[in-house]
Amino acid sequence: MDYYKIICWSECPFCLRAKTLLLDKGVQFEYCSIDHSRKLLDYYKLVYKQDTVPMIIKLNTEDENEQFIGGYTELKKLFEGT
């Protein structure tokens, strides 16, 4: 099964747009707010080499494949291409 993970700030407009887009597409996702976890945000910035939120990852439960998508703009482009 494919699903998405959104690493976000709860009040970020682009994070909310990404959440709405995934809801509209009817896909499975988890919405991970890091409002109170500055160290965790710093960790994700290093791992995914992105300084802003949202950080969106596509994951697969069967083969444990992980694909970093980017932010809201990249997510929107991904769905526009399908």
N, CA, C and O atoms as a Maestro MAE file, in Angstrom:
{
 s_m_m2io_version
 :::
 2.0.0
}

f_m_ct {
 s_m_title
 :::
 protein
 m_atom[328] {
  # First column is atom index #
  i_m_mmod_type
  r_m_x_coord
  r_m_y_coord
  r_m_z_coord
  i_m_residue_number
  s_m_chain_name
  s_m_pdb_residue_name
  s_m_pdb_atom_name
  i_m_atomic_number
  :::
  1 25 0.839 -1.178 0.000 1 A "MET " " N  " 7
  2 3 0.000 0.000 0.000 1 A "MET " " CA " 6
  3 2 0.885 1.243 0.000 1 A "MET " " C  " 6
  4 15 1.842 1.330 0.769 1 A "MET " " O  " 8
  5 25 0.565 2.191 -0.855 2 A "ASP " " N  " 7
  6 3 1.236 3.484 -0.858 2 A "ASP " " CA " 6
  7 2 0.502 4.437 0.072 2 A "ASP " " C  " 6
  8 15 -0.726 4.417 0.155 2 A "ASP " " O  " 8
  9 25 1.256 5.263 0.763 3 A "TYR " " N  " 7
  10 3 0.676 6.332 1.567 3 A "TYR " " CA " 6
  11 2 1.678 7.472 1.648 3 A "TYR " " C  " 6
  12 15 2.848 7.307 1.301 3 A "TYR " " O  " 8
  13 25 1.224 8.607 2.099 4 A "TYR " " N  " 7
  14 3 2.054 9.798 2.188 4 A "TYR " " CA " 6
  15 2 2.216 10.210 3.641 4 A "TYR " " C  " 6
  16 15 1.362 9.942 4.486 4 A "TYR " " O  " 8
  17 25 3.329 10.864 3.907 5 A "LYS " " N  " 7
  18 3 3.598 11.431 5.223 5 A "LYS " " CA " 6
  19 2 3.890 12.909 5.017 5 A "LYS " " C  " 6
  20 15 4.745 13.279 4.212 5 A "LYS " " O  " 8
  21 25 3.167 13.755 5.758 6 A "ILE " " N  " 7
  22 3 3.391 15.195 5.706 6 A "ILE " " CA " 6
  23 2 4.008 15.618 7.036 6 A "ILE " " C  " 6
  24 15 3.376 15.492 8.085 6 A "ILE " " O  " 8
  25 25 5.220 16.110 6.993 7 A "ILE " " N  " 7
  26 3 5.866 16.672 8.176 7 A "ILE " " CA " 6
  27 2 5.573 18.167 8.110 7 A "ILE " " C  " 6
  28 15 5.919 18.832 7.134 7 A "ILE " " O  " 8
  29 25 4.927 18.695 9.167 8 A "CYS " " N  " 7
  30 3 4.349 20.029 9.036 8 A "CYS " " CA " 6
  31 2 4.332 20.816 10.339 8 A "CYS " " C  " 6
  32 15 4.577 20.288 11.424 8 A "CYS " " O  " 8
  33 25 4.032 22.101 10.183 9 A "TRP " " N  " 7
  34 3 3.596 22.967 11.271 9 A "TRP " " CA " 6
  35 2 2.080 23.013 11.173 9 A "TRP " " C  " 6
  36 15 1.548 23.080 10.065 9 A "TRP " " O  " 8
  37 25 1.385 22.979 12.260 10 A "SER " " N  " 7
  38 3 -0.084 22.891 12.213 10 A "SER " " CA " 6
  39 2 -0.749 24.133 11.608 10 A "SER " " C  " 6
  40 15 -1.846 24.022 11.061 10 A "SER " " O  " 8
  41 25 -0.132 25.290 11.687 11 A "GLU " " N  " 7
  42 3 -0.736 26.521 11.170 11 A "GLU " " CA " 6
  43 2 -0.138 26.967 9.837 11 A "GLU " " C  " 6
  44 15 -0.447 28.064 9.372 11 A "GLU " " O  " 8
  45 25 0.691 26.166 9.220 12 A "CYS " " N  " 7
  46 3 1.339 26.520 7.958 12 A "CYS " " CA " 6
  47 2 0.335 26.411 6.805 12 A "CYS " " C  " 6
  48 15 -0.255 25.349 6.610 12 A "CYS " " O  " 8
  49 25 0.131 27.488 6.037 13 A "PRO " " N  " 7
  50 3 -0.848 27.430 4.951 13 A "PRO " " CA " 6
  51 2 -0.507 26.391 3.879 13 A "PRO " " C  " 6
  52 15 -1.410 25.750 3.340 13 A "PRO " " O  " 8
  53 25 0.770 26.214 3.561 14 A "PHE " " N  " 7
  54 3 1.145 25.225 2.555 14 A "PHE " " CA " 6
  55 2 0.988 23.796 3.086 14 A "PHE " " C  " 6
  56 15 0.690 22.876 2.325 14 A "PHE " " O  " 8
  57 25 1.188 23.620 4.376 15 A "CYS " " N  " 7
  58 3 0.948 22.309 4.991 15 A "CYS " " CA " 6
  59 2 -0.537 21.961 4.919 15 A "CYS " " C  " 6
  60 15 -0.907 20.831 4.601 15 A "CYS " " O  " 8
  61 25 -1.372 22.940 5.217 16 A "LEU " " N  " 7
  62 3 -2.820 22.721 5.155 16 A "LEU " " CA " 6
  63 2 -3.282 22.455 3.719 16 A "LEU " " C  " 6
  64 15 -4.185 21.649 3.497 16 A "LEU " " O  " 8
  65 25 -2.668 23.128 2.753 17 A "ARG " " N  " 7
  66 3 -3.005 22.884 1.350 17 A "ARG " " CA " 6
  67 2 -2.626 21.465 0.941 17 A "ARG " " C  " 6
  68 15 -3.372 20.800 0.222 17 A "ARG " " O  " 8
  69 25 -1.470 21.006 1.401 18 A "ALA " " N  " 7
  70 3 -1.041 19.639 1.086 18 A "ALA " " CA " 6
  71 2 -2.022 18.632 1.691 18 A "ALA " " C  " 6
  72 15 -2.398 17.660 1.037 18 A "ALA " " O  " 8
  73 25 -2.428 18.863 2.915 19 A "LYS " " N  " 7
  74 3 -3.398 17.990 3.577 19 A "LYS " " CA " 6
  75 2 -4.715 17.959 2.800 19 A "LYS " " C  " 6
  76 15 -5.276 16.889 2.570 19 A "LYS " " O  " 8
  77 25 -5.200 19.119 2.402 20 A "THR " " N  " 7
  78 3 -6.447 19.211 1.646 20 A "THR " " CA " 6
  79 2 -6.334 18.493 0.311 20 A "THR " " C  " 6
  80 15 -7.266 17.802 -0.100 20 A "THR " " O  " 8
  81 25 -5.205 18.649 -0.370 21 A "LEU " " N  " 7
  82 3 -5.001 17.984 -1.652 21 A "LEU " " CA " 6
  83 2 -5.064 16.467 -1.500 21 A "LEU " " C  " 6
  84 15 -5.707 15.787 -2.300 21 A "LEU " " O  " 8
  85 25 -4.401 15.940 -0.480 22 A "LEU " " N  " 7
  86 3 -4.422 14.493 -0.261 22 A "LEU " " CA " 6
  87 2 -5.819 14.010 0.127 22 A "LEU " " C  " 6
  88 15 -6.237 12.927 -0.283 22 A "LEU " " O  " 8
  89 25 -6.536 14.800 0.908 23 A "LEU " " N  " 7
  90 3 -7.927 14.450 1.238 23 A "LEU " " CA " 6
  91 2 -8.777 14.412 -0.032 23 A "LEU " " C  " 6
  92 15 -9.567 13.490 -0.231 23 A "LEU " " O  " 8
  93 25 -8.608 15.418 -0.884 24 A "ASP " " N  " 7
  94 3 -9.368 15.484 -2.137 24 A "ASP " " CA " 6
  95 2 -9.053 14.306 -3.052 24 A "ASP " " C  " 6
  96 15 -9.932 13.818 -3.763 24 A "ASP " " O  " 8
  97 25 -7.808 13.851 -3.037 25 A "LYS " " N  " 7
  98 3 -7.397 12.726 -3.880 25 A "LYS " " CA " 6
  99 2 -7.807 11.381 -3.286 25 A "LYS " " C  " 6
  100 15 -7.756 10.357 -3.968 25 A "LYS " " O  " 8
  101 25 -8.207 11.383 -2.037 26 A "GLY " " N  " 7
  102 3 -8.661 10.150 -1.390 26 A "GLY " " CA " 6
  103 2 -7.558 9.145 -1.116 26 A "GLY " " C  " 6
  104 15 -7.804 7.939 -1.089 26 A "GLY " " O  " 8
  105 25 -6.348 9.635 -0.914 27 A "VAL " " N  " 7
  106 3 -5.227 8.735 -0.634 27 A "VAL " " CA " 6
  107 2 -4.950 8.687 0.867 27 A "VAL " " C  " 6
  108 15 -5.323 9.596 1.608 27 A "VAL " " O  " 8
  109 25 -4.305 7.636 1.292 28 A "GLN " " N  " 7
  110 3 -3.940 7.468 2.692 28 A "GLN " " CA " 6
  111 2 -2.748 8.374 3.015 28 A "GLN " " C  " 6
  112 15 -1.818 8.495 2.217 28 A "GLN " " O  " 8
  113 25 -2.784 9.012 4.201 29 A "PHE " " N  " 7
  114 3 -1.638 9.820 4.609 29 A "PHE " " CA " 6
  115 2 -1.636 9.989 6.120 29 A "PHE " " C  " 6
  116 15 -2.646 9.799 6.798 29 A "PHE " " O  " 8
  117 25 -0.466 10.352 6.617 30 A "GLU " " N  " 7
  118 3 -0.345 10.746 8.015 30 A "GLU " " CA " 6
  119 2 0.160 12.179 8.053 30 A "GLU " " C  " 6
  120 15 0.987 12.582 7.235 30 A "GLU " " O  " 8
  121 25 -0.343 12.936 9.004 31 A "TYR " " N  " 7
  122 3 -0.068 14.365 9.131 31 A "TYR " " CA " 6
  123 2 0.695 14.548 10.430 31 A "TYR " " C  " 6
  124 15 0.114 14.485 11.514 31 A "TYR " " O  " 8
  125 25 1.981 14.773 10.321 32 A "CYS " " N  " 7
  126 3 2.863 14.786 11.496 32 A "CYS " " CA " 6
  127 2 3.259 16.203 11.866 32 A "CYS " " C  " 6
  128 15 4.175 16.771 11.272 32 A "CYS " " O  " 8
  129 25 2.577 16.771 12.837 33 A "SER " " N  " 7
  130 3 2.874 18.122 13.299 33 A "SER " " CA " 6
  131 2 4.096 18.105 14.207 33 A "SER " " C  " 6
  132 15 4.183 17.318 15.149 33 A "SER " " O  " 8
  133 25 5.030 18.985 13.901 34 A "ILE " " N  " 7
  134 3 6.243 19.069 14.722 34 A "ILE " " CA " 6
  135 2 6.332 20.429 15.419 34 A "ILE " " C  " 6
  136 15 7.418 20.960 15.651 34 A "ILE " " O  " 8
  137 25 5.166 20.973 15.742 35 A "ASP " " N  " 7
  138 3 5.093 22.284 16.385 35 A "ASP " " CA " 6
  139 2 5.962 22.391 17.642 35 A "ASP " " C  " 6
  140 15 6.540 23.446 17.907 35 A "ASP " " O  " 8
  141 25 6.054 21.342 18.392 36 A "HIS " " N  " 7
  142 3 6.762 21.382 19.673 36 A "HIS " " CA " 6
  143 2 8.038 20.548 19.650 36 A "HIS " " C  " 6
  144 15 8.520 20.108 20.693 36 A "HIS " " O  " 8
  145 25 8.581 20.335 18.452 37 A "SER " " N  " 7
  146 3 9.744 19.451 18.325 37 A "SER " " CA " 6
  147 2 10.803 20.074 17.419 37 A "SER " " C  " 6
  148 15 11.052 19.578 16.320 37 A "SER " " O  " 8
  149 25 11.412 21.135 17.868 38 A "ARG " " N  " 7
  150 3 12.423 21.838 17.067 38 A "ARG " " CA " 6
  151 2 13.583 20.918 16.687 38 A "ARG " " C  " 6
  152 15 14.072 20.975 15.558 38 A "ARG " " O  " 8
  153 25 14.021 20.080 17.610 39 A "LYS " " N  " 7
  154 3 15.125 19.165 17.314 39 A "LYS " " CA " 6
  155 2 14.726 18.145 16.242 39 A "LYS " " C  " 6
  156 15 15.540 17.775 15.396 39 A "LYS " " O  " 8
  157 25 13.493 17.706 16.285 40 A "LEU " " N  " 7
  158 3 13.012 16.773 15.270 40 A "LEU " " CA " 6
  159 2 12.946 17.457 13.905 40 A "LEU " " C  " 6
  160 15 13.298 16.850 12.893 40 A "LEU " " O  " 8
  161 25 12.502 18.706 13.867 41 A "LEU " " N  " 7
  162 3 12.495 19.466 12.617 41 A "LEU " " CA " 6
  163 2 13.917 19.585 12.066 41 A "LEU " " C  " 6
  164 15 14.135 19.384 10.871 41 A "LEU " " O  " 8
  165 25 14.866 19.904 12.912 42 A "ASP " " N  " 7
  166 3 16.267 20.001 12.475 42 A "ASP " " CA " 6
  167 2 16.759 18.668 11.919 42 A "ASP " " C  " 6
  168 15 17.501 18.637 10.937 42 A "ASP " " O  " 8
  169 25 16.352 17.582 12.539 43 A "TYR " " N  " 7
  170 3 16.719 16.245 12.060 43 A "TYR " " CA " 6
  171 2 16.143 16.003 10.660 43 A "TYR " " C  " 6
  172 15 16.862 15.565 9.761 43 A "TYR " " O  " 8
  173 25 14.859 16.284 10.477 44 A "TYR " " N  " 7
  174 3 14.228 16.082 9.168 44 A "TYR " " CA " 6
  175 2 14.858 16.973 8.106 44 A "TYR " " C  " 6
  176 15 14.995 16.554 6.957 44 A "TYR " " O  " 8
  177 25 15.243 18.193 8.468 45 A "LYS " " N  " 7
  178 3 15.910 19.080 7.516 45 A "LYS " " CA " 6
  179 2 17.198 18.449 7.001 45 A "LYS " " C  " 6
  180 15 17.511 18.541 5.814 45 A "LYS " " O  " 8
  181 25 17.930 17.819 7.884 46 A "LEU " " N  " 7
  182 3 19.175 17.144 7.477 46 A "LEU " " CA " 6
  183 2 18.890 15.919 6.625 46 A "LEU " " C  " 6
  184 15 19.530 15.722 5.592 46 A "LEU " " O  " 8
  185 25 17.950 15.105 7.037 47 A "VAL " " N  " 7
  186 3 17.642 13.861 6.331 47 A "VAL " " CA " 6
  187 2 17.148 14.134 4.916 47 A "VAL " " C  " 6
  188 15 17.604 13.506 3.960 47 A "VAL " " O  " 8
  189 25 16.209 15.076 4.785 48 A "TYR " " N  " 7
  190 3 15.569 15.319 3.489 48 A "TYR " " CA " 6
  191 2 16.159 16.496 2.727 48 A "TYR " " C  " 6
  192 15 15.729 16.795 1.613 48 A "TYR " " O  " 8
  193 25 17.145 17.167 3.321 49 A "LYS " " N  " 7
  194 3 17.832 18.286 2.672 49 A "LYS " " CA " 6
  195 2 16.841 19.355 2.183 49 A "LYS " " C  " 6
  196 15 16.935 19.850 1.060 49 A "LYS " " O  " 8
  197 25 15.905 19.685 3.051 50 A "GLN " " N  " 7
  198 3 14.916 20.727 2.765 50 A "GLN " " CA " 6
  199 2 14.741 21.559 4.020 50 A "GLN " " C  " 6
  200 15 14.629 21.025 5.123 50 A "GLN " " O  " 8
  201 25 14.719 22.867 3.844 51 A "ASP " " N  " 7
  202 3 14.657 23.772 4.991 51 A "ASP " " CA " 6
  203 2 13.252 24.220 5.369 51 A "ASP " " C  " 6
  204 15 13.071 24.873 6.397 51 A "ASP " " O  " 8
  205 25 12.257 23.882 4.556 52 A "THR " " N  " 7
  206 3 10.901 24.368 4.808 52 A "THR " " CA " 6
  207 2 9.924 23.209 4.963 52 A "THR " " C  " 6
  208 15 10.195 22.082 4.551 52 A "THR " " O  " 8
  209 25 8.785 23.516 5.565 53 A "VAL " " N  " 7
  210 3 7.683 22.568 5.635 53 A "VAL " " CA " 6
  211 2 6.601 23.048 4.683 53 A "VAL " " C  " 6
  212 15 6.519 24.244 4.405 53 A "VAL " " O  " 8
  213 25 5.795 22.173 4.191 54 A "PRO " " N  " 7
  214 3 5.764 20.746 4.496 54 A "PRO " " CA " 6
  215 2 6.887 19.986 3.813 54 A "PRO " " C  " 6
  216 15 7.416 20.394 2.779 54 A "PRO " " O  " 8
  217 25 7.225 18.879 4.424 55 A "MET " " N  " 7
  218 3 8.105 17.891 3.812 55 A "MET " " CA " 6
  219 2 7.212 16.683 3.553 55 A "MET " " C  " 6
  220 15 6.644 16.108 4.482 55 A "MET " " O  " 8
  221 25 7.096 16.310 2.305 56 A "ILE " " N  " 7
  222 3 6.151 15.257 1.936 56 A "ILE " " CA " 6
  223 2 6.912 14.062 1.386 56 A "ILE " " C  " 6
  224 15 7.756 14.191 0.499 56 A "ILE " " O  " 8
  225 25 6.592 12.898 1.936 57 A "ILE " " N  " 7
  226 3 7.249 11.652 1.578 57 A "ILE " " CA " 6
  227 2 6.188 10.651 1.146 57 A "ILE " " C  " 6
  228 15 5.136 10.542 1.776 57 A "ILE " " O  " 8
  229 25 6.463 9.927 0.083 58 A "LYS " " N  " 7
  230 3 5.582 8.832 -0.346 58 A "LYS " " CA " 6
  231 2 6.235 7.534 0.117 58 A "LYS " " C  " 6
  232 15 7.413 7.297 -0.147 58 A "LYS " " O  " 8
  233 25 5.467 6.697 0.806 59 A "LEU " " N  " 7
  234 3 5.986 5.453 1.354 59 A "LEU " " CA " 6
  235 2 5.171 4.280 0.853 59 A "LEU " " C  " 6
  236 15 4.006 4.427 0.482 59 A "LEU " " O  " 8
  237 25 5.798 3.110 0.847 60 A "ASN " " N  " 7
  238 3 5.120 1.885 0.453 60 A "ASN " " CA " 6
  239 2 5.307 0.861 1.559 60 A "ASN " " C  " 6
  240 15 6.434 0.574 1.963 60 A "ASN " " O  " 8
  241 25 4.202 0.309 2.050 61 A "THR " " N  " 7
  242 3 4.273 -0.636 3.164 61 A "THR " " CA " 6
  243 2 4.783 -2.013 2.749 61 A "THR " " C  " 6
  244 15 5.286 -2.765 3.584 61 A "THR " " O  " 8
  245 25 4.656 -2.348 1.469 62 A "GLU " " N  " 7
  246 3 5.048 -3.685 1.022 62 A "GLU " " CA " 6
  247 2 6.552 -3.820 0.835 62 A "GLU " " C  " 6
  248 15 7.153 -4.784 1.309 62 A "GLU " " O  " 8
  249 25 7.163 -2.864 0.151 63 A "ASP " " N  " 7
  250 3 8.605 -2.965 -0.085 63 A "ASP " " CA " 6
  251 2 9.407 -1.974 0.746 63 A "ASP " " C  " 6
  252 15 10.627 -1.889 0.608 63 A "ASP " " O  " 8
  253 25 8.724 -1.219 1.613 64 A "GLU " " N  " 7
  254 3 9.327 -0.222 2.494 64 A "GLU " " CA " 6
  255 2 10.098 0.843 1.721 64 A "GLU " " C  " 6
  256 15 11.037 1.446 2.241 64 A "GLU " " O  " 8
  257 25 9.688 1.067 0.471 65 A "ASN " " N  " 7
  258 3 10.300 2.099 -0.349 65 A "ASN " " CA " 6
  259 2 9.846 3.472 0.136 65 A "ASN " " C  " 6
  260 15 8.690 3.656 0.517 65 A "ASN " " O  " 8
  261 25 10.766 4.428 0.119 66 A "GLU " " N  " 7
  262 3 10.469 5.789 0.542 66 A "GLU " " CA " 6
  263 2 10.939 6.746 -0.546 66 A "GLU " " C  " 6
  264 15 12.085 6.670 -0.991 66 A "GLU " " O  " 8
  265 25 10.055 7.649 -0.975 67 A "GLN " " N  " 7
  266 3 10.393 8.632 -1.995 67 A "GLN " " CA " 6
  267 2 10.076 10.016 -1.470 67 A "GLN " " C  " 6
  268 15 8.924 10.319 -1.161 67 A "GLN " " O  " 8
  269 25 11.096 10.858 -1.368 68 A "PHE " " N  " 7
  270 3 10.867 12.231 -0.926 68 A "PHE " " CA " 6
  271 2 10.271 13.008 -2.080 68 A "PHE " " C  " 6
  272 15 10.865 13.074 -3.157 68 A "PHE " " O  " 8
  273 25 9.099 13.601 -1.871 69 A "ILE " " N  " 7
  274 3 8.403 14.361 -2.905 69 A "ILE " " CA " 6
  275 2 8.863 15.812 -2.900 69 A "ILE " " C  " 6
  276 15 9.153 16.371 -3.958 69 A "ILE " " O  " 8
  277 25 8.934 16.422 -1.736 70 A "GLY " " N  " 7
  278 3 9.273 17.834 -1.605 70 A "GLY " " CA " 6
  279 2 8.213 18.536 -0.794 70 A "GLY " " C  " 6
  280 15 7.755 18.013 0.222 70 A "GLY " " O  " 8
  281 25 7.814 19.725 -1.235 71 A "GLY " " N  " 7
  282 3 6.790 20.492 -0.549 71 A "GLY " " CA " 6
  283 2 5.460 20.434 -1.280 71 A "GLY " " C  " 6
  284 15 5.228 19.556 -2.111 71 A "GLY " " O  " 8
  285 25 4.592 21.383 -0.958 72 A "TYR " " N  " 7
  286 3 3.260 21.405 -1.552 72 A "TYR " " CA " 6
  287 2 3.311 21.537 -3.072 72 A "TYR " " C  " 6
  288 15 2.584 20.841 -3.781 72 A "TYR " " O  " 8
  289 25 4.157 22.416 -3.569 73 A "THR " " N  " 7
  290 3 4.237 22.640 -5.019 73 A "THR " " CA " 6
  291 2 4.607 21.359 -5.753 73 A "THR " " C  " 6
  292 15 4.025 21.055 -6.794 73 A "THR " " O  " 8
  293 25 5.558 20.612 -5.230 74 A "GLU " " N  " 7
  294 3 5.968 19.357 -5.861 74 A "GLU " " CA " 6
  295 2 4.862 18.305 -5.771 74 A "GLU " " C  " 6
  296 15 4.661 17.525 -6.702 74 A "GLU " " O  " 8
  297 25 4.153 18.288 -4.649 75 A "LEU " " N  " 7
  298 3 3.041 17.350 -4.501 75 A "LEU " " CA " 6
  299 2 1.955 17.659 -5.522 75 A "LEU " " C  " 6
  300 15 1.418 16.751 -6.157 75 A "LEU " " O  " 8
  301 25 1.635 18.923 -5.679 76 A "LYS " " N  " 7
  302 3 0.612 19.333 -6.638 76 A "LYS " " CA " 6
  303 2 1.029 18.933 -8.057 76 A "LYS " " C  " 6
  304 15 0.207 18.424 -8.819 76 A "LYS " " O  " 8
  305 25 2.281 19.156 -8.413 77 A "LYS " " N  " 7
  306 3 2.784 18.769 -9.738 77 A "LYS " " CA " 6
  307 2 2.707 17.253 -9.929 77 A "LYS " " C  " 6
  308 15 2.391 16.778 -11.020 77 A "LYS " " O  " 8
  309 25 2.990 16.509 -8.885 78 A "LEU " " N  " 7
  310 3 2.929 15.048 -8.955 78 A "LEU " " CA " 6
  311 2 1.519 14.596 -9.331 78 A "LEU " " C  " 6
  312 15 1.350 13.733 -10.192 78 A "LEU " " O  " 8
  313 25 0.517 15.172 -8.692 79 A "PHE " " N  " 7
  314 3 -0.855 14.777 -8.971 79 A "PHE " " CA " 6
  315 2 -1.365 15.351 -10.293 79 A "PHE " " C  " 6
  316 15 -2.246 14.758 -10.915 79 A "PHE " " O  " 8
  317 25 -0.840 16.467 -10.724 80 A "GLU " " N  " 7
  318 3 -1.232 17.011 -12.018 80 A "GLU " " CA " 6
  319 2 -0.724 16.131 -13.153 80 A "GLU " " C  " 6
  320 15 -1.315 16.090 -14.232 80 A "GLU " " O  " 8
  321 25 0.385 15.422 -12.895 81 A "GLY " " N  " 7
  322 3 0.963 14.550 -13.900 81 A "GLY " " CA " 6
  323 2 0.307 13.192 -13.986 81 A "GLY " " C  " 6
  324 15 0.618 12.410 -14.885 81 A "GLY " " O  " 8
  325 25 -0.608 12.892 -13.054 82 A "THR " " N  " 7
  326 3 -1.258 11.574 -13.074 82 A "THR " " CA " 6
  327 2 -2.681 11.676 -13.534 82 A "THR " " C  " 6
  328 15 -3.378 10.665 -13.612 82 A "THR " " O  " 8
  :::
 }
 m_bond[327] {
  # First column is bond index #
  i_m_from
  i_m_to
  i_m_order
  :::
  1 1 2 1
  2 2 3 1
  3 3 4 2
  4 3 5 1
  5 5 6 1
  6 6 7 1
  7 7 8 2
  8 7 9 1
  9 9 10 1
  10 10 11 1
  11 11 12 2
  12 11 13 1
  13 13 14 1
  14 14 15 1
  15 15 16 2
  16 15 17 1
  17 17 18 1
  18 18 19 1
  19 19 20 2
  20 19 21 1
  21 21 22 1
  22 22 23 1
  23 23 24 2
  24 23 25 1
  25 25 26 1
  26 26 27 1
  27 27 28 2
  28 27 29 1
  29 29 30 1
  30 30 31 1
  31 31 32 2
  32 31 33 1
  33 33 34 1
  34 34 35 1
  35 35 36 2
  36 35 37 1
  37 37 38 1
  38 38 39 1
  39 39 40 2
  40 39 41 1
  41 41 42 1
  42 42 43 1
  43 43 44 2
  44 43 45 1
  45 45 46 1
  46 46 47 1
  47 47 48 2
  48 47 49 1
  49 49 50 1
  50 50 51 1
  51 51 52 2
  52 51 53 1
  53 53 54 1
  54 54 55 1
  55 55 56 2
  56 55 57 1
  57 57 58 1
  58 58 59 1
  59 59 60 2
  60 59 61 1
  61 61 62 1
  62 62 63 1
  63 63 64 2
  64 63 65 1
  65 65 66 1
  66 66 67 1
  67 67 68 2
  68 67 69 1
  69 69 70 1
  70 70 71 1
  71 71 72 2
  72 71 73 1
  73 73 74 1
  74 74 75 1
  75 75 76 2
  76 75 77 1
  77 77 78 1
  78 78 79 1
  79 79 80 2
  80 79 81 1
  81 81 82 1
  82 82 83 1
  83 83 84 2
  84 83 85 1
  85 85 86 1
  86 86 87 1
  87 87 88 2
  88 87 89 1
  89 89 90 1
  90 90 91 1
  91 91 92 2
  92 91 93 1
  93 93 94 1
  94 94 95 1
  95 95 96 2
  96 95 97 1
  97 97 98 1
  98 98 99 1
  99 99 100 2
  100 99 101 1
  101 101 102 1
  102 102 103 1
  103 103 104 2
  104 103 105 1
  105 105 106 1
  106 106 107 1
  107 107 108 2
  108 107 109 1
  109 109 110 1
  110 110 111 1
  111 111 112 2
  112 111 113 1
  113 113 114 1
  114 114 115 1
  115 115 116 2
  116 115 117 1
  117 117 118 1
  118 118 119 1
  119 119 120 2
  120 119 121 1
  121 121 122 1
  122 122 123 1
  123 123 124 2
  124 123 125 1
  125 125 126 1
  126 126 127 1
  127 127 128 2
  128 127 129 1
  129 129 130 1
  130 130 131 1
  131 131 132 2
  132 131 133 1
  133 133 134 1
  134 134 135 1
  135 135 136 2
  136 135 137 1
  137 137 138 1
  138 138 139 1
  139 139 140 2
  140 139 141 1
  141 141 142 1
  142 142 143 1
  143 143 144 2
  144 143 145 1
  145 145 146 1
  146 146 147 1
  147 147 148 2
  148 147 149 1
  149 149 150 1
  150 150 151 1
  151 151 152 2
  152 151 153 1
  153 153 154 1
  154 154 155 1
  155 155 156 2
  156 155 157 1
  157 157 158 1
  158 158 159 1
  159 159 160 2
  160 159 161 1
  161 161 162 1
  162 162 163 1
  163 163 164 2
  164 163 165 1
  165 165 166 1
  166 166 167 1
  167 167 168 2
  168 167 169 1
  169 169 170 1
  170 170 171 1
  171 171 172 2
  172 171 173 1
  173 173 174 1
  174 174 175 1
  175 175 176 2
  176 175 177 1
  177 177 178 1
  178 178 179 1
  179 179 180 2
  180 179 181 1
  181 181 182 1
  182 182 183 1
  183 183 184 2
  184 183 185 1
  185 185 186 1
  186 186 187 1
  187 187 188 2
  188 187 189 1
  189 189 190 1
  190 190 191 1
  191 191 192 2
  192 191 193 1
  193 193 194 1
  194 194 195 1
  195 195 196 2
  196 195 197 1
  197 197 198 1
  198 198 199 1
  199 199 200 2
  200 199 201 1
  201 201 202 1
  202 202 203 1
  203 203 204 2
  204 203 205 1
  205 205 206 1
  206 206 207 1
  207 207 208 2
  208 207 209 1
  209 209 210 1
  210 210 211 1
  211 211 212 2
  212 211 213 1
  213 213 214 1
  214 214 215 1
  215 215 216 2
  216 215 217 1
  217 217 218 1
  218 218 219 1
  219 219 220 2
  220 219 221 1
  221 221 222 1
  222 222 223 1
  223 223 224 2
  224 223 225 1
  225 225 226 1
  226 226 227 1
  227 227 228 2
  228 227 229 1
  229 229 230 1
  230 230 231 1
  231 231 232 2
  232 231 233 1
  233 233 234 1
  234 234 235 1
  235 235 236 2
  236 235 237 1
  237 237 238 1
  238 238 239 1
  239 239 240 2
  240 239 241 1
  241 241 242 1
  242 242 243 1
  243 243 244 2
  244 243 245 1
  245 245 246 1
  246 246 247 1
  247 247 248 2
  248 247 249 1
  249 249 250 1
  250 250 251 1
  251 251 252 2
  252 251 253 1
  253 253 254 1
  254 254 255 1
  255 255 256 2
  256 255 257 1
  257 257 258 1
  258 258 259 1
  259 259 260 2
  260 259 261 1
  261 261 262 1
  262 262 263 1
  263 263 264 2
  264 263 265 1
  265 265 266 1
  266 266 267 1
  267 267 268 2
  268 267 269 1
  269 269 270 1
  270 270 271 1
  271 271 272 2
  272 271 273 1
  273 273 274 1
  274 274 275 1
  275 275 276 2
  276 275 277 1
  277 277 278 1
  278 278 279 1
  279 279 280 2
  280 279 281 1
  281 281 282 1
  282 282 283 1
  283 283 284 2
  284 283 285 1
  285 285 286 1
  286 286 287 1
  287 287 288 2
  288 287 289 1
  289 289 290 1
  290 290 291 1
  291 291 292 2
  292 291 293 1
  293 293 294 1
  294 294 295 1
  295 295 296 2
  296 295 297 1
  297 297 298 1
  298 298 299 1
  299 299 300 2
  300 299 301 1
  301 301 302 1
  302 302 303 1
  303 303 304 2
  304 303 305 1
  305 305 306 1
  306 306 307 1
  307 307 308 2
  308 307 309 1
  309 309 310 1
  310 310 311 1
  311 311 312 2
  312 311 313 1
  313 313 314 1
  314 314 315 1
  315 315 316 2
  316 315 317 1
  317 317 318 1
  318 318 319 1
  319 319 320 2
  320 319 321 1
  321 321 322 1
  322 322 323 1
  323 323 324 2
  324 323 325 1
  325 325 326 1
  326 326 327 1
  327 327 328 2
  :::
 }
}
